[in-house]
Every structure is written in structure tokens, then in C-alpha cells.
Amino acid sequence: MNERPLADALHASVPTRPDTTGWAHSARMRAQRRRAGVAAAAVFAVVGIATPVALQLNEPPSVVVATPEAPADVSTVLVPDICTDPLLDAEPLVDDDLPDGATRVWLCGRSDTGSALELVGAPDPLVARADEAVEAFNALEKSEGVLDCMPNPLDYRVVVEYPDGVRRAVRIAGCGDLRDATAMFDVFRADGAGYLSQLRELWAAERAETDYAFEGADVCDASYASVLRPLPVDELTRVVVCRADGLATDGALTPEILAALGSSEPLGQEAFLETTLPDAVLLTPSGDPISLMRIESGTYWWDEGTGRRMVRLDPELEARFVEIQGAPRPAPVTPTRPSLPPVEPAGGLIPGVCEDLRSGVIAPEALPASDVLAGGVGRVWLCGDTLPSYPDVGPMEPLTVDPDRVVDLVNALPAAEADACTEIGGLTFHLVFEYAGGEQRVISAETVNCQFVGGPEGRTGGAELLDDILPLWQSQRDVLPVPMTDDVSVCSEEAATVGVRSVLPVDRASLYRGFVCGLPADGGDEWIHRELPGELLIALTQAQPTPDPSWPRPGYSPLDHPYVVAYNQFGDPVSYPVDGDGALRLEDGSWTPGGGLKAGWTDLLSGLRQ
């Protein structure tokens, strides 16, 4: 069969590729559950390149069907089973080190980062050089942690297997240091980026000796990206075109595709692109992937780790892609950023617009179920409750990457039908939608009671709405991190009384700035704030509190004691009261700085009411 009849047959048999917008999360879950062995979906194996202009099919494709019971083959499975849940039954390090005698070492990515990308490591383990990987980790400088850093773009785990069936794991933390993956706040090693470079060299050396090559084509079920990003373009050798029917057409890369990748250009922040299932995946010989997503005909984008890039293919090559793939899915809408008024400066640990909401300058409006929010929003702010009795606050930055997703989530909620509600209390959060020209719409959403969204005549499902929108901020930070650099007021009577905490999850290990707040012991009413020194803040991030079920103690008055407020790189805060004995009350117990930190802690509390 020559090329043209085969192409006609493929084109005729392939259904329209469905719109995959919003499938990224489901795809990641499918990838995590993928069984060992070759993909359950059939894979077309394509032989040869007939011309240098496009992908070529010289022979009828063979169909390879997975055998689920077969053992995992590291040459065909991109994400090994051990990397789908690398912490299952993992044991702690021994005296802060990885023990000698490892049999295999795996480099794993992460799929639980809030990003729509599925980060993958190496499909094959280190065997001959497993002990070298262990030695390299143990030789890293021990560290008490890293403070004051920009968000870390790396995200990987290393899993080490031993002959007795034990496995241990280390992970890279928020500031680029390494930790025991089974522990939250201890066992630090500096220079996670340097360790990853050493691992890259060890894998390259072992693969050169074993002639390892990744042969799998089951790469279309998620938007895969390598933890070794950015990948050199000249190391790419294969392209897998993701078809509409779940099959994958596999071939070699032509010089034209490589030239297009080499001349790619960065995408500006005005490009709002949702990560979907890929249209094509490019691979190195060892299986490091780059997922291409179509923007419009002939134009694709990918994430190289430090940003997103755009590549244009010539019309003939794009036509070949579409012919193999089947009718392409509709291109995602790429709106331009509307003209918006300047962001109001924050006076404290909440954005200025949320402060306006608390003070009554702006107020929530009714959104009847028959009404819909208009699209074309420029940015969305997430604010906490207007009542001072709730400590929850929203993120310091607005959602600007495709903020219409929040509009769609609100409009999709069902109409409220509850006649009576029995639950009381609980957070009511607020969404502020800002449009071009300064127009605002402010919507309230209950998380308990009837969970009204937009008032009693509106919709219901406020708790679910909050669960759905929080990951949007987390994934935006993966692409456009906006670290908190301003000095703001952190002490207030409200924070002392009920505390302050972000609606986003805050890992205590990620805190990078903190303050002691308190009223003067001489009876004044002006709040005093004193910044925690670096060594004390590091100790706080690593503290192991002592359980104390007696808290809060009878007669404890928050305004008569200091408290600590701290926040992460993005300004997401948490607060901890200080009891009468000078102990910090953490999430699950009490902790008092001791040793060389005791004198400094005492100085911080001196002169404060307690």
C-alpha cells in the first residue's frame, strides 16, 4: 500500500477529535492509575520516513494490544508504577542519610502539584549506578532550610529500593532544598538543582552502557512534561501524534519540525492557555517528553519549565498532522487582556479590594438564578468573610490566567431550592469580578447553611465552588508566580482575637517571613510587631510540637498575650497564639524555642503584654 491510500483510509476511519478542555485533571488521574505493561490503548507503529517534509507512513501500521498481566517494561511505560505512589510504605532515612546497598534508584515527577502538567522523571531505574546516586545525596551539604526564595520551578522525588524490599524517598522542597519525603519539617540537604544535575549525568552514563531506548507510545493520556526541562531541541528524535480515537501514530522527527522548535518564541503573559490533552508529544531517545497543544491551525505551545513557548509549523506539515490525527479539536479561545484599573495597594495581609469589602466601601450584590455573570472578566479576587469573627483570607493576588473559568463555574451552579437550612456558622467568601473600564460585580458564597451563591434567590453549592476555584490560583502560580515582597501591617485586634489564615493550604515548612505581635505591657493600645530572625523562623518551620489537649486554657484572653503571624512566598498567612508560658500553639500542639534560640525568643516577647 502506498502512502496516499493509507492516509485516505486513516482519514476516513477517524472520528472527530473531541474538545478536551477541562480534561487535564481526569487525564492525570488516569495516568496515575495506569497499569504496568504496554498501554491499554492500541498503538500504531510506523516505519520509516519517506520525505524530509512531513511525517511519512510507508507500511501498514501494526496494532499492539496491551497485556495487563505482563510485568512492567521500562522501555514502554513512561510512568513506572513505583512513581504513581512513591511514598507508599516508604521508610524514613537513617540518621538523616540514605543507607548504602541500594539495588535500584528511580527518578519520579509529580502529578499532585496543582498544575495541569503531569511531570515525569525517568522511565528506567539506575541499577549499576544506584549506589552512586545514594552517595551523591549523602555528600550534599546539610542545611537547616532555605528562606527568602523565589518559587522553585523544580518538582521531583527520588525513590531508592533495597534488597530487603525497603524503599526510601527524598523530595525537593519549595525553596529547592531536599528532604526526607516521609517527613514534613526535617532532614534537609542543600542544592536540589545540583543533585538533579548529578542524577542526569548518572542516568546518561548508565544508558550509554546499556543502550537503553524508550519505545513506548502511550503518551497521549496526559500533558506530560519532563522534570529535566528545558530539554535541548537537538536531543528530540520522535514524534507521537495523538489521534482522535485514542490511538497514537508514532514516527521520527523531520528536520522541519526541529527547525521550527529551534525558532520558537516565548509566549507573553497576555496569552491565557488552558493545558489540555496534547495534540502531539515529542520524545528524546530515553523518553523525555514535550507535549504540544494546538492554539490554532499550525500554531502550538508547550511548557519548557521556566515559561511557555510557541512554535509554528508550515501549512504542509500541519496538514499532515491533521490528516493523521483526524479532524482537530476546536482551538482554545485566547482572549486578550482587557484594560483594567491599577490594583489597589494592600494595607495588610488582604488585598485592597477585600479591605474595601470588609469596610463597606463595596458590598455583595444579589445574583438571581435567572441571571448569569458576563464573560470577558479581566481579573477575579477571592476574599474572605466580611464578619470579623472569621480568620479566613483570600490570596494576595487576583486570578488573571483565564479568569472566565470562575465565571463559568458560578453560572453552572444549580438554582437554590432549599426552604429551610439547619446548619449555622461557617465561612462566607466573596468573589470580586473586575471588567474593563472599572466595572465590578461582587458575589457572596456560603460554605455551610444553604450554601447560597449570590443570595437566597441565587444558586447553591458554595463549598463545592470554593474547592473548584482554589486550584486555579495554585496552577496560576506555577506559570506566573507573584511573590509577596511588600512590607505590610500584620498585627490587628481581629488577628489577635480569632487569628488569620489563608483559604489556600499553607505548609508550615514553606513560611519565609514571620512577626511577633503584641500590645505593650504598660497598657498602651498601639500594636507592636517584631520580625522573627531567620534562625528562629527556620526552627519554627521544622518544629515538632508536643501534643497538648488542654488548650485553650480557662481564662485565656487573646488580647493579653502575643501571637505570631507568618506567611509564605505568596503572602498566604497563618497565625499562632503564644500562651502564658511563652509557648507557641501550633496546629497540633505546643512548641517553645529552646537551646540557643531561647534568649532571642525571650527578647522578642519582652515588653509585651502576657
Steps between C-alpha positions, in 0.01 A plus 500: 500500500646838409478808720195669345248211532615434856456865590154498342407190697621653825317824433174323418507279808581762762211677678506867587742570785292610800552826684727410792475826690496425871613141459847558644413400856322184387792416277743530789289266707489249216875523464548431870282192478665368186586136541838346433575390148434643162213749470149364501432712195632363172809662356583543132864422421612693197809409303728742320507851367425537129571872455657765723193722477247317715423192705497198269325162514662242271346179634159410639508571874505206736274504804653404834248413771596525866523192719397630843649206688844548348774643723592863452746558217718804558540541125128557439344648818564872545392516867611192697261367763740595778469864394119508509511475880867527602430548872294185547670305783815715472716500813689799647865568434756361743684766701402752232672294227402249234656165598744325267413182313227636271389272218309754291442876497202660326454863398132594526302808412189632668132509399363655821645848459185685401642537151323350200831353385594144589867525598693182429852389585682205345314187384804284577679459836866537586640156581876491447530856629238482775761530776651803326163676517480420872856622559427823312203574725687423821787724387273804466544766764256470787278803540249630750284623216484786253322829550410798284493321166311531178258215423691188400426379143639150567280221629624145536540204732772236514399151615770257615438124520695253715543119486278441804204669328539827692481822307577855599431827323620859493317795349586852398339767717361844420830687512703238313637310800456124545313318777405155613176450306336331799564798730362850481743721683839334540796335322619773268763491227597804300502535121218290360578640154861385523392152608265478202792587272706220655214257448472606137868414449466162673202404286677612182807291584302186585279532192807532280630171638170313469382657171170579670228639274142587585267336248157573645235714334244512783556871553174663390292449817645803685701814432838356591805713572844394617648601835823544300355801316603690299593225254752572223313502170780313323449201734141442380464210257136384498154646462177331608188652343202457733200382302133560558423133561749450784768351276844650453689527172871474562778620275832680478545874515571679175757779468211742443345432841836529674570826318160636605566408863839665484341824380216495755417814692388562858132555569419823680294520816203622296459149357245312712533135401344206679706184507304228320583155370785531251470504122851361466780390732868534415746258661872456551644150452471442876135611516520860625176658369386837370121527457379726220154658530339667199410869530371533146574339167876464464578658838583301814632573848689307765631558850879495527511536878592866530223620270284413203615508140318511168597319180359538149495215248487554126158436336607175333626350824193620692276342236683172554451526876128558456471218246655250741320635803154529353299820513673711768316616808392864503788729585480641854383857521788735570352827626703815526546661838242776549604844617457510876548764767816478714498253787424670829796458737457269796518646846529167676479129427194538279478676162371855487177398327428249778564770759242715317257211532560468874467873559179530296641707214372226268234241580381167359206510263222255428550266206161337428511152352345641183794740460844404375837660549640647181822364355797711405607559859849642542582372847331332794575559868422241766417664834408357837205578723387853576439403863800547731427169674649295215878482451498384136654729237546460126822513296684829463495484120198480266434222253604635160568180304171421326283651778185421301535148642361637827213662312418164340513319835257747659259495206498119499380471862140381552226734616440508875187311605545462878208626708673458834856442609614342824876566496629821652835675495780450253690709250327717242757596239471760227603525136572838343484497119670797334429591139653748258408858577484441875169310521478264798266225607524364855346162582477332841512122548417303816693185582238368748132566568323498160832574325336789316704657221374844407237512774188295589350548153821395332688174471625240745830315541737750664724237663545313172567828321781582744653155449489553124656847488788459746701280257470778239717726715743218572544415131535870410790522744674219313499715186498861627633508856443833676705495821404724790772764538321794663526591867146508635332533836453153649369571853140577592242439769306271266805286427580480871145397588409246230829454316572536130539219247491462126222313323783338302700223669816630667779254577679618815825393334440763229483801735766755418411805708344536845428754773414511868202726568392628839369791703742685730524373856455855635138508384525683167278408206750532211595164354870414507642269234848347499635289215620149577872454427586246233624227732183518709275489195685195367456331837128580486467337156665184635346496849360174638224615738406318818132393505300695758125427516452759777515794259341752513535537872222648716528874537731546200445844344653543152547876534706449815757282321723533194454296186708417193386560144705357213451459127646317203654642183159599364378670817266218610492542880460287810503610864594332826407627849758515779384369836590629845808277516644643179415191294374526144174316438549330163252291301536187709666598825735743673859591426746722686827611338782355704876472503675790332165641383355544848664834579398653168142379545490651848623832361227500234234462769647751742290808561187336356185430694493132607 
